[in-house]
């Protein structure tokens, strides 16, 4: 067996590095936690924005349908007026 294969992760000969390694790992974990918190916050914000956009889209689609309906009604009334005017003109 080679020396490196028999070495444990926490080799006693590396004792002077333990605090540094532990601190580095804690720092890495803290950075990872901060990043996860940022991602959670971003996801929450995007979900909220998405919900707002979907509600807005639904509202705009409904408004569009109403405007199309009103336009058709106005077109029908204008066509009826034009036909009455033509009829009056032909009398």
Secondary structure, 3 states (H helix, E strand, C coil): CCHHHHCCCCCHHHHHHHHHHHHHHHHHHHHHHHHHHHHHHHHHHHHHHHHHHHHHHHHHHHHHHHHHHHHHHHHHHHHHHHHHHHHHHHC
